[in-house]
Amino acid sequence: MIEEILPPGAAAAERFGNGPVDDKPFPGEEEAIARAVPKRRDEYVAARACARRALAELGIAPVPILSGPKREPLWPPGVVGSITHCDGYRAAAVARDDVLVSVGIDAEPHAPLPDGVYDAIARPEEAARLPALRAADPSICWDRLLFCAKEAIYKAWYPVTGRWLGFEDALVTPAADGTFTVRILVPAPPPLAAPPPGRWLARDGLLLAALSLPAT
């Protein structure tokens, strides 16, 4: 599914379901999950396996995918990418850095956010649009979609800037056509000062969002 919301030149791999996986962590990855509970360990290992499958589509041999200071995946030279996992789903998307400057993906269960979360992540402008969105298409959990889009935005933002981006720092306008526009409200480098629309998809109990920044 994730490939449907990524641009040409990006490669992706995904896995559905939960439970133990047969894949093994690569050297160096074990340290990141040494104290993890089994569920977290399985998510981590399966998502890294997806990432290596996606890298193979770019012609890149399997390598360890370690984590940076903010737990961001560290990709081979010349590659940008993003990893996501939620209940029942794991995925990775990658691209050559001469194709995309950055890519951020996120997956969430297609269900309303827990009480109190929307108020913490939505700007007043976004909250004001929620009733109209719900009236136009009540089948979509628009509150969860906003959260999903902002997570994808952060994953595209951080590798470019190395800085934190709060939920309040991005103004997101989702549309029923499967896109969302983004306005960054803090100083941003050119690729993010006016990012292109992101894309979203709701299917099989999941919400997916992606923001891709083209290199040209």
RODREN-924691 format. One record per residue (C-alpha): residue in three letters; chain; x, y, z. Coordinates in nm, 2 decimals, m for minus. Example, Ala and Ser with C-alpha at 12.3 -4.5 7.8 and 13.67 -1.06 7.14 Angstrom:
BEGIN
+--------+--------+--------+--------+--------+
: residu : chaine :     px :     py :     pz :
+--------+--------+--------+--------+--------+
:    ALA :      A :   1.23 :  m0.45 :   0.78 :
:    SER :      A :   1.37 :  m0.11 :   0.71 :
+--------+--------+--------+--------+--------+
REM end
This chain:
BEGIN
+--------+--------+--------+--------+--------+
: residu : chaine :     px :     py :     pz :
+--------+--------+--------+--------+--------+
:    MET :      A :   0.00 :   0.00 :   0.00 :
:    ILE :      A :   0.27 :   0.25 :   0.09 :
:    GLU :      A :   0.40 :   0.26 :  m0.27 :
:    GLU :      A :   0.07 :   0.42 :  m0.38 :
:    ILE :      A :   0.15 :   0.74 :  m0.19 :
:    LEU :      A :   0.52 :   0.76 :  m0.29 :
:    PRO :      A :   0.67 :   0.93 :  m0.59 :
:    PRO :      A :   0.85 :   0.76 :  m0.88 :
:    GLY :      A :   1.21 :   0.68 :  m0.78 :
:    ALA :      A :   1.12 :   0.58 :  m0.43 :
:    ALA :      A :   1.14 :   0.21 :  m0.33 :
:    ALA :      A :   0.93 :   0.06 :  m0.05 :
:    ALA :      A :   0.86 :  m0.26 :   0.13 :
:    GLU :      A :   0.59 :  m0.35 :   0.38 :
:    ARG :      A :   0.47 :  m0.64 :   0.60 :
:    PHE :      A :   0.13 :  m0.70 :   0.75 :
:    GLY :      A :   0.05 :  m0.87 :   1.08 :
:    ASN :      A :   0.20 :  m0.90 :   1.42 :
:    GLY :      A :   0.38 :  m1.17 :   1.61 :
:    PRO :      A :   0.74 :  m1.32 :   1.60 :
:    VAL :      A :   0.95 :  m1.29 :   1.29 :
:    ASP :      A :   1.21 :  m1.52 :   1.14 :
:    ASP :      A :   1.44 :  m1.23 :   1.05 :
:    LYS :      A :   1.75 :  m1.16 :   1.27 :
:    PRO :      A :   1.89 :  m0.83 :   1.35 :
:    PHE :      A :   2.21 :  m0.73 :   1.18 :
:    PRO :      A :   2.54 :  m0.65 :   1.37 :
:    GLY :      A :   2.50 :  m0.34 :   1.58 :
:    GLU :      A :   2.12 :  m0.34 :   1.56 :
:    GLU :      A :   2.09 :  m0.58 :   1.86 :
:    GLU :      A :   2.21 :  m0.31 :   2.10 :
:    ALA :      A :   1.90 :  m0.10 :   2.02 :
:    ILE :      A :   1.66 :  m0.37 :   2.13 :
:    ALA :      A :   1.87 :  m0.55 :   2.39 :
:    ARG :      A :   1.62 :  m0.45 :   2.66 :
:    ALA :      A :   1.31 :  m0.43 :   2.45 :
:    VAL :      A :   0.99 :  m0.63 :   2.52 :
:    PRO :      A :   0.92 :  m0.90 :   2.26 :
:    LYS :      A :   0.65 :  m0.69 :   2.08 :
:    ARG :      A :   0.89 :  m0.40 :   2.03 :
:    ARG :      A :   1.17 :  m0.63 :   1.93 :
:    ASP :      A :   0.96 :  m0.79 :   1.66 :
:    GLU :      A :   0.85 :  m0.45 :   1.53 :
:    TYR :      A :   1.21 :  m0.33 :   1.51 :
:    VAL :      A :   1.34 :  m0.64 :   1.34 :
:    ALA :      A :   1.05 :  m0.67 :   1.09 :
:    ALA :      A :   1.08 :  m0.30 :   1.00 :
:    ARG :      A :   1.46 :  m0.33 :   0.94 :
:    ALA :      A :   1.39 :  m0.63 :   0.72 :
:    CYS :      A :   1.15 :  m0.42 :   0.52 :
:    ALA :      A :   1.41 :  m0.15 :   0.49 :
:    ARG :      A :   1.67 :  m0.39 :   0.35 :
:    ARG :      A :   1.42 :  m0.52 :   0.10 :
:    ALA :      A :   1.35 :  m0.16 :  m0.01 :
:    LEU :      A :   1.73 :  m0.09 :  m0.04 :
:    ALA :      A :   1.76 :  m0.40 :  m0.26 :
:    GLU :      A :   1.53 :  m0.24 :  m0.51 :
:    LEU :      A :   1.78 :   0.04 :  m0.54 :
:    GLY :      A :   2.06 :  m0.22 :  m0.59 :
:    ILE :      A :   2.21 :  m0.18 :  m0.24 :
:    ALA :      A :   2.34 :  m0.48 :  m0.06 :
:    PRO :      A :   2.20 :  m0.57 :   0.29 :
:    VAL :      A :   2.36 :  m0.35 :   0.56 :
:    PRO :      A :   2.29 :  m0.28 :   0.93 :
:    ILE :      A :   2.05 :   0.01 :   0.98 :
:    LEU :      A :   2.15 :   0.16 :   1.30 :
:    SER :      A :   1.98 :   0.44 :   1.49 :
:    GLY :      A :   2.09 :   0.80 :   1.54 :
:    PRO :      A :   2.05 :   1.02 :   1.85 :
:    LYS :      A :   1.68 :   1.07 :   1.80 :
:    ARG :      A :   1.63 :   0.70 :   1.71 :
:    GLU :      A :   1.62 :   0.80 :   1.34 :
:    PRO :      A :   1.74 :   0.53 :   1.10 :
:    LEU :      A :   2.09 :   0.58 :   0.96 :
:    TRP :      A :   2.10 :   0.50 :   0.59 :
:    PRO :      A :   2.39 :   0.41 :   0.36 :
:    PRO :      A :   2.56 :   0.71 :   0.19 :
:    GLY :      A :   2.36 :   0.85 :  m0.09 :
:    VAL :      A :   2.03 :   0.72 :   0.05 :
:    VAL :      A :   1.74 :   0.88 :   0.23 :
:    GLY :      A :   1.45 :   0.70 :   0.39 :
:    SER :      A :   1.19 :   0.64 :   0.66 :
:    ILE :      A :   1.06 :   0.35 :   0.87 :
:    THR :      A :   0.72 :   0.31 :   1.03 :
:    HIS :      A :   0.54 :   0.05 :   1.23 :
:    CYS :      A :   0.21 :   0.02 :   1.41 :
:    ASP :      A :  m0.02 :  m0.26 :   1.52 :
:    GLY :      A :  m0.04 :  m0.50 :   1.23 :
:    TYR :      A :   0.19 :  m0.31 :   0.99 :
:    ARG :      A :   0.56 :  m0.24 :   0.93 :
:    ALA :      A :   0.70 :  m0.05 :   0.63 :
:    ALA :      A :   1.01 :   0.13 :   0.49 :
:    ALA :      A :   1.06 :   0.37 :   0.21 :
:    VAL :      A :   1.39 :   0.48 :   0.06 :
:    ALA :      A :   1.53 :   0.67 :  m0.24 :
:    ARG :      A :   1.86 :   0.79 :  m0.38 :
:    ASP :      A :   1.94 :   1.14 :  m0.25 :
:    ASP :      A :   1.96 :   1.28 :  m0.61 :
:    VAL :      A :   1.60 :   1.18 :  m0.64 :
:    LEU :      A :   1.46 :   1.29 :  m0.31 :
:    VAL :      A :   1.60 :   1.52 :  m0.05 :
:    SER :      A :   1.40 :   1.34 :   0.22 :
:    VAL :      A :   1.10 :   1.12 :   0.27 :
:    GLY :      A :   0.88 :   1.07 :   0.57 :
:    ILE :      A :   0.62 :   0.80 :   0.62 :
:    ASP :      A :   0.39 :   0.71 :   0.90 :
:    ALA :      A :   0.13 :   0.44 :   0.96 :
:    GLU :      A :  m0.14 :   0.44 :   1.23 :
:    PRO :      A :  m0.44 :   0.23 :   1.32 :
:    HIS :      A :  m0.75 :   0.38 :   1.15 :
:    ALA :      A :  m0.93 :   0.46 :   1.47 :
:    PRO :      A :  m1.00 :   0.78 :   1.67 :
:    LEU :      A :  m0.71 :   0.92 :   1.88 :
:    PRO :      A :  m0.72 :   0.85 :   2.25 :
:    ASP :      A :  m0.90 :   1.12 :   2.46 :
:    GLY :      A :  m0.69 :   1.44 :   2.50 :
:    VAL :      A :  m0.44 :   1.36 :   2.22 :
:    TYR :      A :  m0.60 :   1.57 :   1.95 :
:    ASP :      A :  m0.61 :   1.88 :   2.17 :
:    ALA :      A :  m0.24 :   1.83 :   2.23 :
:    ILE :      A :  m0.14 :   1.80 :   1.86 :
:    ALA :      A :  m0.39 :   2.02 :   1.67 :
:    ARG :      A :  m0.35 :   2.39 :   1.61 :
:    PRO :      A :  m0.67 :   2.60 :   1.65 :
:    GLU :      A :  m0.69 :   2.64 :   1.27 :
:    GLU :      A :  m0.68 :   2.26 :   1.23 :
:    ALA :      A :  m0.94 :   2.20 :   1.50 :
:    ALA :      A :  m1.17 :   2.45 :   1.34 :
:    ARG :      A :  m1.17 :   2.24 :   1.02 :
:    LEU :      A :  m1.24 :   1.91 :   1.18 :
:    PRO :      A :  m1.63 :   1.93 :   1.19 :
:    ALA :      A :  m1.65 :   2.01 :   0.82 :
:    LEU :      A :  m1.41 :   1.72 :   0.74 :
:    ARG :      A :  m1.61 :   1.48 :   0.95 :
:    ALA :      A :  m1.94 :   1.60 :   0.79 :
:    ALA :      A :  m1.79 :   1.56 :   0.44 :
:    ASP :      A :  m1.66 :   1.20 :   0.50 :
:    PRO :      A :  m1.74 :   1.05 :   0.84 :
:    SER :      A :  m1.57 :   0.72 :   0.74 :
:    ILE :      A :  m1.23 :   0.88 :   0.79 :
:    CYS :      A :  m1.08 :   0.93 :   1.14 :
:    TRP :      A :  m0.96 :   1.29 :   1.06 :
:    ASP :      A :  m0.81 :   1.34 :   1.40 :
:    ARG :      A :  m0.59 :   1.03 :   1.36 :
:    LEU :      A :  m0.50 :   1.14 :   1.00 :
:    LEU :      A :  m0.38 :   1.47 :   1.13 :
:    PHE :      A :  m0.15 :   1.30 :   1.38 :
:    CYS :      A :  m0.03 :   1.06 :   1.11 :
:    ALA :      A :   0.05 :   1.34 :   0.87 :
:    LYS :      A :   0.24 :   1.54 :   1.13 :
:    GLU :      A :   0.45 :   1.23 :   1.22 :
:    ALA :      A :   0.54 :   1.19 :   0.85 :
:    ILE :      A :   0.63 :   1.56 :   0.83 :
:    TYR :      A :   0.86 :   1.53 :   1.12 :
:    LYS :      A :   1.04 :   1.22 :   0.97 :
:    ALA :      A :   1.10 :   1.42 :   0.65 :
:    TRP :      A :   1.20 :   1.73 :   0.85 :
:    TYR :      A :   1.46 :   1.59 :   1.10 :
:    PRO :      A :   1.71 :   1.44 :   0.85 :
:    VAL :      A :   1.73 :   1.78 :   0.67 :
:    THR :      A :   1.75 :   2.01 :   0.97 :
:    GLY :      A :   1.87 :   1.80 :   1.26 :
:    ARG :      A :   1.62 :   1.99 :   1.47 :
:    TRP :      A :   1.30 :   1.91 :   1.66 :
:    LEU :      A :   0.97 :   2.01 :   1.50 :
:    GLY :      A :   0.67 :   2.03 :   1.74 :
:    PHE :      A :   0.32 :   1.94 :   1.65 :
:    GLU :      A :   0.23 :   2.31 :   1.67 :
:    ASP :      A :   0.51 :   2.41 :   1.43 :
:    ALA :      A :   0.34 :   2.26 :   1.12 :
:    LEU :      A :  m0.01 :   2.36 :   0.99 :
:    VAL :      A :  m0.16 :   2.07 :   0.80 :
:    THR :      A :  m0.47 :   2.09 :   0.58 :
:    PRO :      A :  m0.59 :   1.74 :   0.48 :
:    ALA :      A :  m0.82 :   1.70 :   0.17 :
:    ALA :      A :  m1.06 :   1.43 :   0.07 :
:    ASP :      A :  m0.86 :   1.36 :  m0.25 :
:    GLY :      A :  m0.59 :   1.18 :  m0.05 :
:    THR :      A :  m0.35 :   1.48 :  m0.02 :
:    PHE :      A :  m0.26 :   1.72 :   0.25 :
:    THR :      A :  m0.08 :   2.06 :   0.23 :
:    VAL :      A :   0.18 :   2.16 :   0.48 :
:    ARG :      A :   0.29 :   2.50 :   0.60 :
:    ILE :      A :   0.60 :   2.51 :   0.83 :
:    LEU :      A :   0.56 :   2.78 :   1.09 :
:    VAL :      A :   0.93 :   2.80 :   1.20 :
:    PRO :      A :   1.24 :   2.89 :   1.00 :
:    ALA :      A :   1.31 :   2.62 :   0.75 :
:    PRO :      A :   1.56 :   2.54 :   0.47 :
:    PRO :      A :   1.43 :   2.57 :   0.11 :
:    PRO :      A :   1.32 :   2.21 :   0.07 :
:    LEU :      A :   1.09 :   2.25 :   0.37 :
:    ALA :      A :   1.00 :   2.62 :   0.35 :
:    ALA :      A :   0.73 :   2.54 :   0.09 :
:    PRO :      A :   0.70 :   2.16 :   0.08 :
:    PRO :      A :   0.49 :   1.99 :  m0.19 :
:    PRO :      A :   0.16 :   1.83 :  m0.09 :
:    GLY :      A :   0.18 :   1.51 :   0.11 :
:    ARG :      A :  m0.03 :   1.21 :   0.03 :
:    TRP :      A :  m0.25 :   0.98 :   0.25 :
:    LEU :      A :  m0.43 :   0.66 :   0.22 :
:    ALA :      A :  m0.70 :   0.48 :   0.43 :
:    ARG :      A :  m0.74 :   0.11 :   0.38 :
:    ASP :      A :  m0.77 :  m0.22 :   0.56 :
:    GLY :      A :  m0.79 :  m0.06 :   0.90 :
:    LEU :      A :  m0.48 :   0.15 :   0.85 :
:    LEU :      A :  m0.40 :   0.52 :   0.78 :
:    LEU :      A :  m0.08 :   0.59 :   0.59 :
:    ALA :      A :   0.08 :   0.93 :   0.52 :
:    ALA :      A :   0.39 :   1.03 :   0.33 :
:    LEU :      A :   0.57 :   1.36 :   0.26 :
:    SER :      A :   0.84 :   1.34 :  m0.01 :
:    LEU :      A :   1.08 :   1.63 :  m0.09 :
:    PRO :      A :   1.21 :   1.61 :  m0.45 :
:    ALA :      A :   1.57 :   1.69 :  m0.52 :
:    THR :      A :   1.49 :   1.90 :  m0.81 :
+--------+--------+--------+--------+--------+
REM end
